[in-house]
C-alpha cells in the first residue's frame, strides 16, 4: 500500500505534446536532514528495468505527438530478394535519409523524422515517421531496394499505439551483444521538445480521482498509481487527450523556460545514458 503524508507537498508536472497531455504527481524531494539523508528503499533490477522501458516508451510517444500532425507519413521500407546483412541494411537506410535531407534542403522544406529498424522478429525492415514534404511517387523513386509502404498519421491525433508499436519493434534486439545498433531509435535534431509546466500542489491530489483540464478528457486506462521504483515515493501519472484541436502552448515566464530547458537536458542524459536510445541524429 502506498503511504501518503497529507501535509507533504507534491510537484505536479504537466507535459503538452500535440493532442496529448501527460500529467505526473511526484512527492517533492525532501531536504537533507541533520545526521544524514532520509532512508530510501533500493529498487529491484526488474523494477528499474520496467520503469526505464516505460519512460523510454513515453519519451518516444511524446516526440511523436509534439512534432508531427495528421497527414504526415509513416513509411515502411522493405527489401526484395535475398535479405541484406545488418550492415547493408544500415547503409541503405543511411543513403535513403541523406537523399531525403538533400531534397528537403533544395525545396527549402523542413525535414523531421524518427526511424526504427527491426532486425530480428521479421525480415529486416525500417519504420520512418516523417513530415510530408514529398509525394509517394517521389519517395518510391528514392527507395530502390524493395517495397515502400506509406500510411498517413490519422486525424485522431492519438498515436500512442503507434509509438508503443515502434518501441516494441526493437525491444528484443537492441540489448543483444551483437546487436547492429545499441539504440532503440534515432531521430532528427530539429524535433521540438514538449512544453513542460511544473507547480507545487497539495498531496490531496494524489489521493483523489484526477480531474480533466478544460478542453481535454482523461484516458482512464492510462491512470498509473503506485510507488516510484527509484525513490519509493507515491506516484501518479495519467494521459489526457484533446477534445478538439489543442492550443499551441508556449512558456510565458523565465521560470517556465528554465523548466523546459532542464527537462530537455534531463531527457537527453537519461535516455542516452540509462535507456540506451538516441535523442539526436
N, C-alpha and C positions, 0 to 999 in steps of 0.2 A: 504493500500500500504506500502511495506517495504521501509524505508528510509535508504540509504547507504551513509555514509560520505566517499567521494573518497580518502581523504588523511589519512583515518583511517586504521591502519594495521589489518590484519587478520591472524589467525592461520589456517594453512592447516594441518589437521590430516589425515593420511592415515593408514588404518588398513589392514594388509595382513593376510588372513586366508585360506589356501589351494588354491582353484581355484577362490576365490572371493576376491575383494578388495573394501573396503568401504572408501570413501573419504568424509570428512566433512570440511566445511569452516565456521569458527566461528569468530566473531569480537573479537579482542584482548581486554582483560579486561583492563579498564582504571584504572589508579592510583587514589587514593583518592585525591580529590581537596580540597583546603583550604575552611573551613567552613562546611565541611561535605562530604557526598558521592553523586555521581551523582544519580539523580532520577531514579527509576526503577518501572515499572508498575507491579502490582501484578497479577499473572496469576489466571484464574478461576480454581476451583477444577476440572471441566471437562477437561480443557486443560492439567492440570498437570497429571490427570489420563491417558489421551490418550498418553501423552509423556512418562510416566512411562511404560505403556504397550508396547509401540513401542520400547523403549530402552531394555526392558526385552526380547522381541521377537528377536531383533537384537543380543543381547548377546547370546541367545541360538543358533542362526544361526552361529555366529562366532565360538562358541565352537565346533559345529558340523563339520564345514569346516576345522578348524585348527587341528583337532585330528583324523579324520577318512579318509579313502581312498576308492576308488571304490573296491567293493568286500567285504567290511566289512558288518556287519549284522544289519538289522532292524528286531528285534524279537518281536512278539506279543504273549503274554501269556493269554489264556482264561481259563474259568472254566466250567466243565461239571456238569450237575445235578443242585441241589439247589444252588443258588447264595450265596457265602460266605458273612459274615459280613465284614465291613470295616477293623476291627481289624484282622480278619482271613486272609483277602487278604494281608494286610501289613506284617503279619507274614510269609505267604507263599512266598512272594516276597523276604523277607529278607533271608530266608533259601536258596532260589534259588541262590541269589547273593553270599552268603557265600560259597556255593558249587563251584560256578564258580571261586571265588578267590582262593579257596583251590586247584582246578585243575590247575589253571594258575601257582600257586607257584610251584607245583610239576613238571610241564612241563618246568619251567624256562621261562615262557612267560609273557609278559606284559598284563594286563587286564585293558582296558579303557572302560568306559561306561557312558551313560546318560539314566536315567529312568524317565518315566512319567506314572502315573496311572490315569485312568478315572473312577470315581466312580458313576457318575450320568446319563450322557446322554444316555448311553447304559448299558448293563451288565458290571460288573466290569471286567476290563482287564488292562494289563500292556504293555507299549511300552518300549523296551530297544534298544538303539543304542550301539553296542559293536564291538570291533575288532574281527576278525575271526580266533581265535586260536583253536576253537573246530569245529567238524563236526555237521551237522544237527542230525545225529543219536545219538551223544553223548549228545547234548542238550535235545533231546527227552527223554533220559533216566533219566535226572535230573528233568524235569518238569512232575509231576505225577498227576496234578490236572485237566487237560483238554488238549485242543489242543495247540500246539506250531506252530505258523506260522512264516516262515523265508523268508525275501526278502533281496536281495543284494543291497547295495548302487550302483547306476548305474555309467557308465563310464563318464557321462557328468560332474561330479564333482560339479554340481549345485544342491544343496539340500535345497535351501531356502524354497521351498514349503513344504518339509517335516518338516523343523524346525518350520514353521508357523502352520502347522497342529498339531504338538506336543504341541505347545504353546496354541493353542485354545482348545485342549482337556480338559484342566483344567480351562479354563477361567471362567466357570460358577460355579465352586465348591470350589476353594481354599480360597475364601474370606468368605464363609458361616461360621456362628458362630460355627456350629457343624461339620465343615469340618474335615475329618480324617487327613489331612495334611495342614499346612499353607504355604507350599512351592509349587511352580509351577512344579519344577522338582528337581531331585537330580543327582549328578554326582560324579565320582571318583576324588580323589585328584591329580592324576597324569596327568590330562588334561593340555595340553600346553596352555599358554597364547598367543593370537595372537600378531604378531610383529607390533609395532606402531611407525610411524615416525611423527614428528612434525616440521614444519618450518613456519617462518613468511613470508607472501605474501601480495601482493597488493590487495586492495579492488576491483580492476577492475575484478578480477577473479570471484567474486560472481555475477557480472552483465553479464558476457559473458556466452555463452554456454560452458559447460565443455568439455575439450578435453581428449581423452583416452590416457592412458600411453602406452608406447611401449609394445606389447605382450598382450594387453587387449582391450576389447571393452566395451562401456558403455551401460548398460541396460537402455534405455530411459524411461521405465515405472517406474524406481526406483528413478528418479530425484525428490527430495523434496526441495522446495524453500519456505521460509516463515520466520516467527519470532520464535525464541526460546521462548517457553512459560515461562521459568524460568527467563530469563534475558530481554526479549523483543527486543533482538538484531537480526539483519538479519542473516539468517542461510541457508546453502546449503548442501545437502547430496545426494550422489548417489552411486550406486554399479556398479563395473566393473567386468567382467568375463574374465578369462584367455583364450586366443585363443588356446594355446597348453598347455602342462604340465608346470605349473608355476615353476619358480626358487625358491629354498629354500632361504628365506631372513633371515639374521641374523643381529643383531645390531653390528656395527663396531666401535662405539665410546662410551666412557663412558657416554656422554650426552644422547645418544640414549638408552643405557642400563638403565639409570635412568628413562627415559620416559616410558619404558616398565614396570619397577617396579611400578612407580607411577600409571600407568593405571591399573595394576593388583590390587593395593590396592584400587583405586577408584571403580573398578568394584565390588570387594568383598563387600566393605562398602555400596555402592549404591544399589546393588542387595539385600543384606540381610536386610538392614535397611529400604529401601524405596520401593523396588519392591516385597518383600516377596518371594524371591526364594533362593534356597540353592546353594552355589557355590562349596562346597566340601562335601565329604561324611560325 
